[in-house]
Amino acid sequence: MRVVVVGGGVIGLLTAMECVRAGAQVELVDQAGIPSRLATSHDRHRVVRALHRGDPVLTRAAVRAHAGWLEVERRLGTRFYHQVGALTAMPDERVPAELELLRRAGAAAQELPAGELAARFPRVRFPAGRSAVFEPAAGAVLADRMLAALAGWLRGVPGVRLHPGRRATRVGPAGGVRLDGGSELSGDRVVVAAGPWSRELLPAALGADLTLYRQTMLSYSPIPSRDAWAGTPAIPAFGTPHGAWLMPPVADTPVRLSAASACREVPELTDRVPPDHWRNQLVDQFRELLVDFDPAAVLGASDGYYLADRAGGGPVLARLGDGAVWAYAACGGMSFKFAPLVARALADRALGRPPHRTGLAPVDQPRELAPTVRPSGGAR
Ligand SMILES: Cc1cc2nc3c(=O)[nH]c(=O)nc-3n(C[C@H](O)[C@H](O)[C@H](O)COP(=O)(O)OP(=O)(O)OC[C@H]3O[C@@H](n4cnc5c(N)ncnc54)[C@H](O)[C@@H]3O)c2cc1C
């Protein structure tokens, strides 16, 4: 079987790997390089943690995704998953229920009461009345390193052809993918994993159900020194009303700082330079949260994009027509961590095998759509 994969982000590359392991031939195309620096996935690091507060289904899926990342790391023979732990701050009274959620999902976790939080993390000013749940096994995937290793692995496999710098302009219902310049790739199956650009290739009815988000993130130098930050876990939530979060310096990465409040709905994908307003609101938040925060240590700010289901806020998997085309139409804001599960299920679907269950309802129960297509247009 020949599978054409559109998109060289984490989902496209991992799906290609799964297809190859199942014996399929793969053509993988990306409008940029492979791996693609344009991809939302292409960043220094991404957090992988189990706790999804109040949500046993997502928490269980994230525990399986953690095992999935260890497996990908083993297959690629490259270290990119650093288990630095994750610290989720919340009102004291919420802690017992979240610990129980993690325990039932099979994830190790411990409570850090407010006093201990302050003692162990003196550089962080957690809001009053906050304790935290600490997950020691959680961590950060060095995303750019992992994507490069994955692309290298694919490059070395007979039966895989990579097409960097080629833009898909149309996906036909029977497995044909037209590229800019007019040539066409044909496959028995097509997987569209085009991240925030997906709407350009998919039926308008599906695109109308998706919301595009743009999020600003700061890169911050680990001052006063990298050593001073040693042992700092990922902080997916400081427990603030603005939803501030932090990715610690891992290996040679900077600190990354952002907040739910720096994420906004936008009509289209344009540039990645954050307007001052968005950058400044993050600087103001972290001035309060980090004891020795220095605005001069902000190395830069950039914006990333992702699509999410307008109704549920999460990912969308869709089958177009009779199943020759599968589209991971929207990834949601936390799909990176689930990528090993999503890719395996996507490959199963494309290859006509019984799909592995991911535990993510939108992936396990894909939408079914008529195979209408439309020509590509719009911004890149
Ligand atoms: C600021 C920010 C922080 C995040 N942090 C986390 C986190 O800590 N943990 C987590 O789990 N998730 C996180 N996410 C979400 C996560 O990064 C995304 O869900 C995930 O990376 C999406 O991967 P993807 O492969 O679906 O899309 P992408 O990585 O965007 O890949 C899509 C690829 O398709 C290519 N493409 C598009 N259109 C075409 C075309 N027509 N022809 C050819 N190629 C095309 C693009 O060039 C691109 O390479 C974050 C997102 C943002 C924006």
The ligand as an ORCA input file, in Angstrom:
! r2SCAN-3c Opt
* xyz 0 1
  C       2.580     28.274     21.824
  C       2.160     26.818     21.798
  C       2.564     25.968     22.825
  C       2.168     24.624     22.827
  N       2.576     23.826     23.847
  C       2.214     22.521     23.869
  C       2.674     21.648     24.912
  O       3.469     22.051     25.781
  N       2.241     20.349     24.922
  C       1.394     19.879     23.959
  O       1.013     18.714     24.027
  N       0.989     20.661     22.912
  C       1.374     21.967     22.849
  N       0.971     22.773     21.808
  C       0.183     22.184     20.702
  C       1.096     21.392     19.745
  O       2.295     22.093     19.478
  C       0.359     21.106     18.432
  O      -0.873     20.470     18.761
  C       1.139     20.167     17.519
  O       2.486     20.560     17.410
  C       0.498     20.135     16.129
  O       1.227     19.244     15.304
  P       0.740     18.925     13.821
  O       1.688     17.930     13.277
  O      -0.716     18.600     13.847
  O       0.849     20.324     13.030
  P       2.159     21.139     12.608
  O       3.254     20.870     13.542
  O       1.778     22.560     12.397
  O       2.570     20.500     11.209
  C       1.833     20.752     10.040
  C       2.785     20.692      8.856
  O       2.031     20.674      7.650
  C       2.716     21.451      6.687
  N       1.721     21.887      5.702
  C       0.613     22.623      5.943
  N      -0.089     22.819      4.808
  C       0.603     22.196      3.836
  C       0.383     22.043      2.450
  N      -0.690     22.569      1.840
  N       1.290     21.353      1.729
  C       2.391     20.808      2.332
  N       2.643     20.928      3.650
  C       1.757     21.603      4.395
  C       3.316     22.597      7.488
  O       4.414     23.193      6.819
  C       3.725     21.884      8.774
  O       5.042     21.416      8.692
  C       1.353     24.121     21.779
  C       0.955     24.971     20.732
  C       1.358     26.306     20.733
  C       0.938     27.194     19.595
*
